[in-house]
Amino acid sequence: MYGSQEMQQANDLIGKNITSTDANGNLASGVVSAASPGTSGAAVVRVGSDQVALSSISEVTAAGTATDPTGTTDTTGTTSTT
């Protein structure tokens, strides 16, 4: 049951902007285009070509109003820092 609830949460993020932290501590933001079970069975979302674990998401905003990791508003859909 937990898995289906987690997948529903992931599906609800499709079309929304998220900010997340990768394994190296880098922040990235972008629009969620898909949701799927990850290799471990936990739900992940796709942002660009990246898979993002739900546990690494720190912010969710409506499409067109993303805040990039530097704190400025991004209306283009995708930003990242490297």
C-alpha positions in Angstrom: 0.0 0.0 0.0 2.8 2.4 0.8 4.3 2.0 -2.7 1.0 3.0 -4.4 0.7 6.1 -2.1 4.2 7.1 -2.9 3.6 6.7 -6.7 0.4 8.8 -6.3 2.5 11.5 -4.7 5.0 11.3 -7.5 2.3 11.4 -10.1 0.8 14.5 -8.5 4.2 16.3 -9.1 4.0 16.0 -12.9 3.9 19.4 -14.5 5.1 21.2 -11.3 8.5 22.8 -10.6 10.7 21.2 -8.0 14.0 22.0 -6.3 16.1 19.0 -5.2 19.5 18.1 -3.9 21.6 15.6 -5.7 24.0 13.0 -4.1 26.8 15.6 -4.2 24.8 18.3 -2.4 24.2 20.3 -5.5 20.8 22.0 -5.9 18.8 21.7 -9.1 15.3 22.8 -10.2 13.1 21.9 -13.1 9.7 20.8 -14.2 8.6 17.2 -13.5 7.8 15.3 -16.7 7.2 11.8 -15.5 7.0 9.5 -12.4 8.0 5.9 -12.1 9.2 3.2 -9.6 13.0 3.6 -9.3 15.5 0.7 -9.2 15.0 0.3 -5.5 11.2 0.3 -5.9 10.8 3.7 -4.4 9.0 6.3 -6.6 11.2 8.8 -8.5 10.3 11.7 -10.8 12.0 12.7 -14.0 13.3 16.3 -14.4 15.0 16.6 -17.8 17.2 13.5 -18.1 17.6 13.1 -14.4 15.7 10.8 -12.0 15.0 12.5 -8.7 14.0 10.6 -5.5 11.0 12.1 -3.6 13.2 12.3 -0.5 15.6 14.7 -2.2 12.9 17.3 -3.1 13.0 20.4 -0.9 10.4 22.6 -2.7 7.5 22.3 -5.0 5.9 25.3 -6.9 3.3 25.7 -9.6 4.6 25.6 -13.1 6.1 28.9 -14.3 7.0 30.1 -10.8 10.1 28.1 -9.9 12.6 29.5 -7.5 16.1 28.5 -8.6 18.7 27.5 -6.0 20.1 31.1 -5.9 16.8 32.4 -4.9 15.7 34.1 -8.1 12.5 33.3 -9.9 12.8 31.1 -13.0 9.9 31.3 -15.5 11.7 29.3 -18.2 11.2 25.9 -16.6 14.6 24.5 -15.8 17.6 25.8 -13.9 20.5 24.1 -12.2 23.8 24.9 -10.5 26.9 22.8 -11.0 
